[in-house]
Amino acid sequence: MIEVYYYIHVNDAYDVAECGMSLQKWYDKEIEIGGQKRKFISAFLNPRDDIEKYRSNDYKCLKMNIPFKDCYIAEKYYYYAGLENSRAMDLYLKSIIPVDEYVYGTYRLPECLIGTTILPDRIVIAGTGLDTPVLFNNSEELYINNIIELKREEDSSFSDALLYFFYSKLAENNKIDKIENANKKFAVFIDKNGGKSVIVKIPEI
């Protein structure tokens, strides 16, 4: 089983929790998988992956337990881009994998594609019972942190490069001051208001 989350308007939440979620009524995507076009309901792996609905009083979050065999994982950002770009849609389709092959943190916004009607005994309204803990804040944070840690392991200068280009962009927009010492290969970034400063090595890129 995989635990997933789905946001639904408050007017429908209790009916769905009591009666289940019909695939024919609630599907939001039709995708060809294995040569067959199928309907899917899109859910999240973390309730904070849709932060607007997470904070909204107009929606309830349904927590659902789905058998692995009935769903796939895909990169939702590719889908958004694919609505305007066919190449990105190809990336989206290629990103679709069985749940048991997915490694958490490898997609920035993973969505769970559920290809079956969800019975009521697999649905609860999040927060109404003893919830299981969510192990990470949200998928995007986990994805970004994984990339940063991987790059740090590959290149010891990555942290300086990250800070250098970030602060240089702020300086370019005149939000902070920048002083560079090309000989010693470091830069000083100075806050315009509080006078706080940060020293960063200039990356050799």
N, C-alpha and C positions, 0 to 999 in steps of 0.2 A: 504493500500500500504506500501511496505517496499522499502527504497532507498538503492541500492547496487551498487558496482563498479566492473568493469571488464576491464582488460588490454588487449589490442589488438594491433597488429603491425600497425604502421602508414600507411602502404600500404592498409590496410583493413578498417581502422577506419571510413573514411568518407562514404564509400559504405554502411557499416553496419548501421551507423547513419541515412542514407537516406532511406535504403531499409528494415531495420530490421535484426534480428538475428534468422536464422532458427535453430530450435532444432536439426533437422536431420544432419545439417552440422556442427554445433558448439558444440555439446555435448562432454563432456570429461569424463563422468562417466556413468556406467550402474549399478543400484542398485535395489535390490529387496525390495520393500516396500508394506506391506499389501498383500504379496503373489504374487505380480506382479513385473516383472523386467521392470524398467523404465529408460529412458535416462535423463540426467541432464546436465545443464551448471553450472559450479561452479563460483560463484562471491564472492566478499568480502563485509563486512559491513563497512569498512573504507578504503579509498584509500591508506593509509600508511601501510596497512597490508601486502603489497608486496613492501617493500621499494626499492628493486633493480629496479623494473619496474617503480616505482613512480619517481625515479631519472633519468631513462633512456630516451634518445631522440628517441629510436627505438619504443617506445610504446605510445599509447594514452590511457587515462582512460575514459571509457564510464560510465556515471552515468545513472542508469536505475531504473525505478519505477515499481515494480512487485506486483500484487495482492497477498495477503497472501495465498490464496487458491492454488496458483501455485508453491509454494516453501516450502522448509524445511531448518532448520539450523542444521549443524553438526560440530563436532570438527575435524578440518583438521589435527592436529598433530597425532591423532589416525590413520587417513588414511595413513599418511606417514609411521608410525611405522608398520601398518598393511600390507604394501607391503612386509615385511620380516617376519612378525609374525602373525599367525592366531588369537592368543588371542587378540592382539591389534586391529585386524580388527573387531573382535566381539565387542570390546568397541566402535569402530567407528560406527558400525551399530546401536548399542544401543543408541548412542548419537544423532541420527537423530530424530528431533522433529519438530512439526509444528511451524511456525514462531511466532504465537501469544503466544506460551508457553515459548519462549526464553527470558531470562533475561540478559541484556547486562553485560558483565564482568564475566559470568560463564564459558565460553570457552576461552582458551588461543588464539586460532586462528580459530574463527568461519567462516565457509563458508556457503554461501547461495546456496542451490541446486535448480536450476530453472528448472521446468519440463514442460516448454511450449516455443513455439516460441515467441520471443519478438518483438512486432510491433514497427515501427520507431517512433511513437508518444510517446513511453515510453523511448526513448533513446536520450541522448544528450552527446556531448563530453565535459567532465568536463573542466571548465575554459573558455569556449567559451560564456558563458552567465552569468546571475546573479545566482551564486551557492548558495545553502543553506549551512549554516555553519555546519561543522563536530564537534560534541559536545565533542569528546575525541581524543587524539593524535593518538593512535592506540589501537587495541584490546588487544595486549599482555600487554601493560602498564596498561590498565584498569583492566585486569585479575589479574596481580601481585599485584597491589595496593589494590584490593578488598581482596585478601588473607591476605596481611599484616595487613590491618585494622581489619579484622575479628579476626586474631590471637592476635592482641593487645588488643582487647576488651575481649577476652577469658583469656588472661594471661598477666599481667602487666610487666612480665620480658622478654617478647618476643623481644622487641627492643634491649635490652642488649644482648640476646642470638644471635640475628641476627648479630649484630656488632662483638660479640666475635668470632663467628665461621668464619666470613668473614676475620677479621684481623688475626686470628690465621692461616688461610690458607696462607695469604700473608707472615706471619712470617715463616711458614713451608717452603715456597719457597724462603726464604732468601731475601725477598723484603723489609721487615721492621724488626725492632727489637722488642722483646717482653719481658716484665718483669712482673712476676706474684707474688702476695702476697696472698698465700693460706690462711693465718690466717684472713686477712681482706676481702678476697674473691673479689679482683679486679685485673685487669691487665692493664699495661701501654704499649701501642704500639707506637713506635717511628719511625718516618720517617728517613731513612738513609741519605737523602740528605739535606732536609731543617731543620731537627731537630724538626719538629712539632710532637706533641704527642696527643694521645687520651686515655682517661681513661674509662674503661668498666668494669662493674660488671661481675664476673664469674657466669654464670648461673648454677643453681642446676638441671641439667638434668642427 
